[in-house]
Amino acid sequence: MAEAKYDAIVVGAGPAGSAFAALAAKAGANILLLDKEKFPRDKVCGDAVGGKALNVLARLGLENEIVKLGFLRSSGIVFSSPRGDVVEIPLLPSGNGMSGGFVCKRKQFDAMVFANAKKNCETIEGAEVYDVIRNGARIVGVKAKVNGGEKEFRAKLIVGADGFSSIIAIKAGVWKIEPDHFCSARRAYYKGVKGLKKNIEIHFLPECMPGYFWIFPLSDDEANVGVGMLQNEISRRKLNLDKVFDACINSKLFAGRFEGAVKEEMKGWSIPLASARRKCAGNGFILLGDAASLVDPFSGEGVGNGMKSAAIAADLLADKLLAGEIEEADCLEYEKKLWEEIGNDVKSSYNLQKLGKNKFLLNFIIGKAKKSELVRNELAGMIANKEAKKKATDPSFYLKIILS
């Protein structure tokens, strides 16, 4: 068996893969970063980037780059209930430490994070990994199609950051779809949308319950617009998500807002939710981001947990890569550490997702929030603070709302 040339090979140069590659390389590890596409390339997504990702971007030294590139910073969230109540919840009030995220097209965002990784490690674009190389039970390398030929690359550690249909997860035998923890979504870019502010909009419309419709502003008149639902619900009701999307656009709640707007790039994608808790480490490999099924079960945002998983893995494994061979126990330690870090937040988000199926409860909470500053502040805290999410399953939280 040929000797490993690299400390780690990262398959997939999206935000999670590029973040791990940059952080591990900065620690001194010899990293090879592979991606089947050539950058800049599109990635179908809601385009929202929240606080978890911002923390990692700061470590990468990219917080000023986001501002320079002109990505829109969201200052609040607008919710609407199934019966049509609408409430705006600011996320940037002074003095309480809350902050909004950004909305930016993944084509530009991913290119920025990849360019940073490229400064720190070896990269190959247009390298399509199709298989792994094993030494007994251990994964020790990958096989890839590059420039019309086939190449083999070996490393102490293989990092799968190659998205929902991860070839590393498939070949490692840990890839699976669980309909209860798997969403399908459709999104389009619209130009000429009226009434956009710097607010992320999440609408619990009757047309898409149990699920939600979103409008995420990219500028004063352009937005990422989409709808997402659990796959088991789509299958059970035999729904066509394109028709659900059109029904949402034509909802009376948006009367006039899409009049004259131009729709571009309608695309669909699959969203593996972290509530599935997929196995994401084994003998010679770890998985990051969507490859590890880490998308937030309530918000549907994957970039945050993806980049967080990258930072956890780099912090834990970079020094071990430099010291010698990575053991299976080291990979499993990453999985343990990851769930120690995100497990409670995922559980809280999953509880919120289940509560979000309840029309009566949504009507009640959003209706109260429309009238009460106290309730708006409670919801703002739940959005901004992962610990505060736990309130959603606490009966005293609803008693507080009733009495407000």
For each residue, the residues with C-beta under 8 A, 3 or more apart:
1: 135 140
2: 152 154
3: 154
4: 7 140 141 154 155 156
5: 30 32 153 154 155
6: 9 30 31 32 122 153 154 155 156
7: 4 24 29 30 31 155 156 157 321 322
8: 20 21 24 29 30 31 32 155 156 157 158 159 317 321
9: 6 31 32 34 141 142 153 154 155 157 158 159
10: 13 17 20 21 31 32 33 34 159 161
11: 17 34 129 142 158 159 160 161 162 166 167 168
12: 16 17 34 35 160 161 162 163 166 288 289 291
13: 10 17 18 21 33 34 35 39 110 114 117 123 125 161
14: 17 18 35 43 110 113 114 161 163 289 290 306
15: 18 19 53 109 110 113 289 303 306 307 310
16: 12 19 20 161 288 289 290 291 306 307 309 310
17: 10 11 12 13 14 20 21 33 35 117 159 161 162 288 289 310
18: 13 14 15 21 22 33 110 113 114 116 117
19: 15 16 22 23 56 60 113 117 306 307 310 311 314
20: 8 10 16 17 23 24 159 161 288 310 311 313 314
21: 8 10 13 17 18 24 25 31 33 117 120 121 123
22: 18 19 25 26 60 113 116 117 119 120 121
23: 19 20 26 27 59 60 310 311 314 315 318
24: 7 8 20 21 27 29 31 121 313 314 317 318 321
25: 21 22 28 29 30 31 117 120 121
26: 22 23 120
27: 23 24 314 318 319 322
28: 25 318 322
29: 7 8 24 25 318 321 322
30: 5 6 7 8 25 121 122
31: 6 7 8 9 10 21 24 25 120 121 122
32: 5 6 8 9 10 121 122 123 124 153 155
33: 10 13 17 18 21 117 118 121 122 123 124
34: 9 10 11 12 13 123 124 127 129 142 144 153
35: 12 13 14 17 38 39 114 123 124 125 126 127
36: 126 127 128 129
37: 41 125 126
38: 35 41 125 126
39: 13 35 110 111 114 115 125
40: 107 108 110 111
41: 37 38 107 110 111
42: 105 106 107 265
43: 14 106 107 110
44: 106 187 267 268 269
45: 106 187 224 269 302 303
46: 185 187 214 216 224 226 300 301
47: 103 104 105 106 109 216 218 224
48: 74 101 102 103 200 216 299 301 303
49: 53 54 71 101 102 103 104 109 301 303 304
50: 53 54 101 299 301 303 304
51: 54 55 99 101 304 384
52: 55 56 304 305 307 308
53: 15 49 50 56 57 101 303 304 306 307 308
54: 49 50 51 57 58 63 99 101 102
55: 51 52 58 59 308 311
56: 19 52 53 59 60 307 308 310 311
57: 53 54 60 62 63 66 113 307
58: 54 55 61 62 63
59: 23 55 56 311
60: 19 22 23 56 57 113 116
61: 58 64 65 116
62: 57 58 65 66 112 113 116
63: 54 57 58 66 67
64: 61 67 68
65: 61 62 68 69 112
66: 57 62 63 69 71 102 104 112
67: 63 64 70 71
68: 64 65
69: 65 66 104 108 112
70: 67
71: 49 66 67 102 103 104 108 109
72: 102 103 104 198 217 218 219
73: 100 101 102 198
74: 48 77 91 100 101 102 103 198 199 200 216 217
75: 90 91 92 100 197 198 199
76: 88 89 90 91 92 100 197 198 199 200
77: 74 88 89 91 199 200 201 202 383
78: 86 87 88 89 197 199 200 201 202
79: 86 87 89 202 203 204 366 369 379
80: 84 85 86 87 201 202 203 204 205 253 366
81: 84 85 86 204 362 363 365 366 367
82: 204 205 206 209 359 362 363
83: 363 367
84: 80 81 252 253
85: 80 81 363 366 367 370
86: 78 79 80 81 253 366 370
87: 78 79 80 366 369 370 376
88: 76 77 78 199
89: 76 77 78 79 369 376 379 380 383
90: 75 76 93 380
91: 74 75 76 77 98 99 100 380 383 384
92: 75 76 98 99 100
93: 90 96 98 380
94:
95:
96: 93
97:
98: 91 92 93 380 381 384 385
99: 51 54 91 92 384
100: 73 74 75 76 91 92 198
101: 48 49 50 51 53 54 73 74 200
102: 48 49 54 66 71 72 73 74
103: 47 48 49 71 72 74 200 216 217 218 224
104: 47 49 66 69 71 72 108 109 218
105: 42 47 108 109 218 224
106: 42 43 44 45 47 109 110
107: 40 41 42 43 110 111
108: 40 69 71 104 105 111 112
109: 15 47 49 71 104 105 106 112 113 303
110: 13 14 15 18 39 40 41 43 106 107 113 114
111: 39 40 41 107 108 114 115
112: 62 65 66 69 108 109 115 116
113: 14 15 18 19 22 57 60 62 109 110 116 117
114: 13 14 18 35 39 110 111 117 118 123
115: 39 111 112 118 119
116: 18 22 60 61 62 112 113 119 120
117: 13 17 18 19 21 22 25 33 113 114 120 121 123
118: 33 114 115 121 123
119: 22 115 116
120: 21 22 25 26 31 116 117
121: 21 22 24 25 30 31 32 33 117 118
122: 6 30 31 32 33
123: 13 21 32 33 34 35 114 117 118
124: 32 33 34 35 127 144 146
125: 13 35 37 38 39
126: 35 36 37 38 146 147
127: 34 35 36 124 144 145 146 151
128: 36 144 145 146
129: 11 34 36 142 143 144 162 167 168
130: 143 144 145 167
131: 142 143 167 171
132: 139 141 142 143 158 167 168 171 172 285
133: 139 140 141 142 143 152 154
134: 137 138 139 140
135: 1 138 140
136:
137: 134 283
138: 134 135 283 284 328
139: 132 133 134 158 168 171 172 282 283 284 285
140: 1 4 133 134 135 154 155 158 284
141: 4 9 132 133 152 153 154 155 158
142: 9 11 34 129 131 132 133 152 153 158 168
143: 129 130 131 132 133 150 151 152
144: 34 124 127 128 129 130 150 151 152 153
145: 127 128 130 148 149 150
146: 124 126 127 128 149 150 151
147: 126
148: 145
149: 145 146
150: 143 144 145 146
151: 127 143 144 146
152: 2 133 141 142 143 144
153: 5 6 9 32 34 141 142 144
154: 2 3 4 5 6 9 133 140 141
155: 4 5 6 7 8 9 32 140 141 158
156: 4 6 7 8 321 325 326
157: 7 8 9 284 285 286 317 321 326 331
158: 8 9 11 132 139 140 141 142 155 168 284 285 286
159: 8 9 10 11 17 20 168 285 286 287 288 313
160: 11 12 166 167 168 169 172 285 286 287 288 291 292
161: 10 11 12 13 14 16 17 20 287 288 289 291 306 310
162: 11 12 17 129 165 166 167 168 291
163: 12 14 166 289 290 291
164: 269 270 271 272 290 291
165: 162 170 175 270
166: 11 12 160 162 163 169 170 175 287 290 291
167: 11 129 130 131 132 160 162 170 171
168: 11 129 132 139 142 158 159 160 162 171 172 285 287 291
169: 160 166 172 174 175 278 287 291 292
170: 165 166 167 173 175
171: 131 132 139 167 168
172: 132 139 160 168 169 175 282 285 287
173: 170
174: 169 278 279 280 282 287
175: 165 166 169 170 172 278
176: 278
177: 182 231 272
178: 181 182 276
179: 182 230 231 232 235
180: 230 232 275 276
181: 178 272 273 275 276 293 297
182: 177 178 179 230 231 232 270 271 272 273 276
183: 211 228 229 230 231 270 271 273 295 300
184: 228 229 231 234 241 268 269 270 271
185: 46 226 227 228 229 241 268 269 270 271 300
186: 226 227 228 241 242 244 245 266 267 268
187: 44 45 46 224 225 226 227 266 267 268 269
188: 225 226 245 263 264 265 266 267
189: 218 222 223 224 225 263 264 265
190: 193 222 223 225 258 261 262 263 264
191: 221 222 261 262 264
192: 221 222 260 261 262
193: 190 196 215 217 221 222 223 225 257 258 261
194: 221 256 257 258 259 261
195: 257
196: 193 215 217 219 220 221 223
197: 75 76 78 217
198: 72 73 74 75 76 100 217
199: 74 75 76 77 78 88 217
200: 48 74 76 77 78 101 103 214 215 216 217
201: 77 78 80 214 215 216
202: 77 78 79 80 212 213 214
203: 79 80 212 213 214 215 248 251 253
204: 79 80 81 82 208 209 212 356 359 362 366
205: 80 82 208 209 212 213 248 251 253
206: 82 209 359
207: 213 244 247 248 251
208: 204 205 211 212 213 227 229 244 247 248
209: 82 204 205 206 357 359
210: 229 230 233 356 357
211: 183 208 227 228 229 230 233 244
212: 202 203 204 205 208 227 228 356
213: 202 203 205 207 208 225 226 227 245 248 251
214: 46 200 201 202 203 224 225 226 227 228
215: 193 196 200 201 203 223 224 225
216: 46 47 48 74 103 200 201 223 224 225
217: 72 74 103 193 196 197 198 199 200 220 222 223
218: 47 72 103 104 105 189 222 223 224
219: 72 196 222
220: 196 217
221: 191 192 193 194 196
222: 189 190 191 192 193 217 218 219
223: 189 190 193 196 215 216 217 218
224: 45 46 47 103 105 187 189 214 215 216 218
225: 187 188 189 190 193 213 214 215 216 249
226: 46 185 186 187 188 213 214 245
227: 185 186 187 208 211 212 213 214 241 244 245 248
228: 183 184 185 186 211 212 214 271 300
229: 183 184 185 208 210 211 233 234 239 241 244
230: 179 180 182 183 210 211 233 234
231: 177 179 182 183 184 234 235
232: 179 180 182 235 236
233: 210 211 229 230 236 237 239
234: 184 229 230 231 237 239 241
235: 179 231 232 238
236: 232 233
237: 233 234
238: 235
239: 229 233 234 243 244
240: 243 244
241: 184 185 186 227 229 234 244 245 268
242: 186 245 246 266
243: 239 240 246 247
244: 186 207 208 211 227 229 239 240 241 247 248
245: 186 188 213 226 227 241 242 248 249 266
246: 242 243 249 250
247: 207 208 243 244 250 251
248: 203 205 207 208 213 227 244 245 251
249: 225 245 246 254 258
250: 246 247 254
251: 203 205 207 213 247 248 254
252: 84 255
253: 80 84 86 203 205
254: 249 250 251 257 258
255: 252
256: 194 259
257: 193 194 195 254 261
258: 190 193 194 249 254 261
259: 194 256
260: 192
261: 190 191 192 193 194 257 258
262: 190 191 192
263: 188 189 190 266
264: 188 189 190 191
265: 42 188 189
266: 186 187 188 242 245 263
267: 44 186 187 188
268: 44 184 185 186 187 241
269: 44 45 164 184 185 187
270: 164 165 182 183 184 185
271: 164 182 183 184 185 228 290 295 300 302
272: 164 177 181 182 276 278 290 293 294 295
273: 181 182 183 276 293 295 296 297 350
274: 277 293 294 295 296 297 305 342 346 349 350
275: 180 181 297 346 349 350 353
276: 178 180 181 182 272 273 293
277: 274 293 339 346
278: 169 174 175 176 272 287 292 293
279: 174 282 335
280: 174 286 287 288 291 292 293 294 309 335 338
281: 285 286 287 331 332 334 335
282: 139 172 174 279 285 328 331 332
283: 137 138 139 328 331
284: 138 139 140 157 158 326 328 331
285: 132 139 157 158 159 160 168 172 281 282 331
286: 157 158 159 160 280 281 313 317 331 334 335
287: 159 160 161 166 168 169 172 174 278 280 281 291 292
288: 12 16 17 20 159 160 161 280 291 292 294 306 309 310 313
289: 12 14 15 16 17 161 163 292 294 302 305 306 307 309 310
290: 14 16 163 164 166 271 272 293 294 295 302 306
291: 12 16 160 161 162 163 164 166 168 169 280 287 288
292: 160 169 278 280 287 288 289 309 338
293: 181 272 273 274 276 277 278 280 290
294: 272 274 280 288 289 290 302 305 306 309 342
295: 183 271 272 273 274 290 300 301 302 305
296: 273 274 299 300 301 302 304 305 345 346 349
297: 181 273 274 275 346 349 350 352 353
298: 349 350 352 353 356
299: 48 50 296 349
300: 46 183 185 228 271 295 296
301: 46 48 49 50 295 296 304 305
302: 45 271 289 290 294 295 296 305 306
303: 15 45 48 49 50 53 109 306 307
304: 49 50 51 52 53 296 301 307 308
305: 52 274 289 294 295 296 301 302 308 309 342 346
306: 14 15 16 19 53 161 288 289 290 294 302 303 309 310
307: 15 16 19 52 53 56 57 289 303 304 310 311
308: 52 53 55 56 304 305 311 312 341 342
309: 16 280 288 289 292 294 305 306 312 313 338 342
310: 15 16 17 19 20 23 56 161 288 289 306 307 313 314
311: 19 20 23 55 56 59 307 308 314 315
312: 308 309 315 316 334 337 338 341
313: 20 24 159 286 288 309 310 316 317 334 338
314: 19 20 23 24 27 310 311 317 318
315: 23 311 312 318
316: 312 313 320 330 333 334 337
317: 8 24 157 286 313 314 320 321 326 330 331 334
318: 23 24 27 28 29 314 315 321 322
319: 27 322 323
320: 316 317 323 324 326 330
321: 7 8 24 29 156 157 317 318 326
322: 7 27 28 29 318 319
323: 319 320
324: 320
325: 156
326: 156 157 284 317 320 321 330 331
327: 330 331
328: 138 282 283 284 331 332
329: 332 333
330: 316 317 320 326 327 333 334
331: 157 281 282 283 284 285 286 317 326 327 328 334 335
332: 281 282 328 329 335 336
333: 316 329 330 336 337
334: 281 286 312 313 316 317 330 331 337 338
335: 279 280 281 286 331 332 338 339
336: 332 333 339 340
337: 312 316 333 334 340 341
338: 280 292 309 312 313 334 335 341 342
339: 277 335 336 342 343
340: 336 337 343
341: 308 312 337 338
342: 274 294 305 308 309 338 339 345 346
343: 339 340 346 347
344: 347 348 386 387 390
345: 296 342 348 349 386 389
346: 274 275 277 296 297 305 342 343 349 350
347: 343 344 350 351
348: 344 345 351 352 386 389 390 392
349: 274 275 296 297 298 299 345 346 352 353 389
350: 273 274 275 297 298 346 347 353 354
351: 347 348 354 355 389 392 393
352: 297 298 348 349 355 356 389 392
353: 275 297 298 349 350 356 357
354: 350 351 357
355: 351 352 358 361 392 393
356: 204 210 212 298 352 353 362
357: 209 210 353 354
358: 355 361 362
359: 82 204 206 209 362 363
360: 363 364
361: 355 358 364 365
362: 81 82 204 356 358 359 365 366
363: 81 82 83 85 359 360 366 367
364: 360 361 367 368 401
365: 81 361 362 368 369 375 379 401
366: 79 80 81 85 86 87 204 362 363 369 370
367: 81 83 85 363 364 370 371
368: 364 365 371 372 375 401 404
369: 79 87 89 365 366 372 375 376 379
370: 85 86 87 366 367
371: 367 368 375
372: 368 369 375 376 401 404
373: 376 377
374: 377 378 400 404
375: 365 368 369 371 372 378 379 401 404
376: 87 89 369 372 373 379 380
377: 373 374 380 381
378: 374 375 381 382 391 397 400 401
379: 79 89 365 369 375 376 382 383
380: 89 90 91 93 98 376 377 383 384
381: 98 377 378 384 385 388
382: 378 379 385 388 389 391 392
383: 77 89 91 379 380
384: 51 91 98 99 380 381 388
385: 98 381 382 388 389
386: 344 345 348 389
387: 344 390
388: 381 382 384 385 391
389: 345 348 349 351 352 382 385 386 392
390: 344 348 387 393 394
391: 378 382 388 394 397
392: 348 351 352 355 382 389 397
393: 351 355 390
394: 390 391 397 398
395: 398 399
396: 399 400
397: 378 391 392 394 400 401
398: 394 395 401 402
399: 395 396 402 403
400: 374 378 396 397 403 404
401: 364 365 368 372 375 378 397 398 404
402: 398 399
403: 399 400
404: 368 372 374 375 400 401
